[in-house]
Each structure stands twice: as structure tokens, then as C-alpha cells.
């Protein structure tokens, strides 16, 4: 989504002109950038935290020549999403998982149904040569155990 699309959506929802909405959106972005430059951190509740961090100098490899290159230290902006954003993204992940499972089940059902020639395709054999009945073992999404992976500052 572009800034122009954001402006259009907000202006339609609030009944403001696109010109006025664009000004408000741009002022918001400018305030975020200005706060990052001055304070190096801005926390937006229920959204996340932007933070300026210094990335240390390092040695890298030029992919063309294969030679080593010195990369100088520099400031980078990091973003850590808030709880609400993480929960909504997790819901997206769960919905995507359910959609993929439904597609797999539909493909399996299509592969096991009679073909147009009147014959039946043989199902893939399990360990004992048979498949468990459909629906006997529901597929349940379980997020990975443990805390989320941490980004390395290097």
C-alpha cells in the first residue's frame, strides 16, 4: 500500500478532502522522523516502537569479486511491533495455515475421487497400506514453542 492509497482510504472514511488528509498524514510522518532524529526512539501504543540504533562496522564480502569490503558503522532504524499488531499478524498466519490445509484436503479428495475414465486412482499407501479416515485426526495449528526469536544487533 502506498501513501497515496492510505490518504485515499482515510479521506473516504472521515469525509475529508484528499488534500487535507495528505497534509495530516505527511505531518504525522514528519513528526515521527523528527522525533527519531532528536530522541532516537518513539513509542506508539498498540502499534510499536521505532528506535535508532548504531550498527557496528563490519567486514563483508563483495558478491561480484568475492573480495572483502569494510562496511562502516551506521545508524539504522529498527521497529518492534506492539502486542496488538503481533496478535493480528498471528491471526493472519493462522488463517493462512487453515486455507492451506483446506486446499490440501481438497486436492487429496480430488485425487481419491473417480477419474473421468471411470476408474479409481489408488490412494498413496500409509505404513500399513491404508489411510486413516478423513477427519479422524483434526489438524490443529500450534505456534512455535518458546519466546519469539530475537533480532541480533550486529
LINRAKA-V492068 format. One record per helix or strand. SS is the DSSP state (A for helix, B for strand). FROM is the first residue (numbers start at 1). TO is the last residue. If there is no record, write none. Layout:
ss->SS from->FROM to->TO
ss->SS from->FROM to->TO
//
This chain:
ss->A from->3 to->14
ss->A from->18 to->39
ss->B from->41 to->44
ss->B from->48 to->55
ss->B from->58 to->61
ss->B from->68 to->71
ss->B from->74 to->81
ss->A from->83 to->112
ss->B from->114 to->114
ss->B from->120 to->120
//
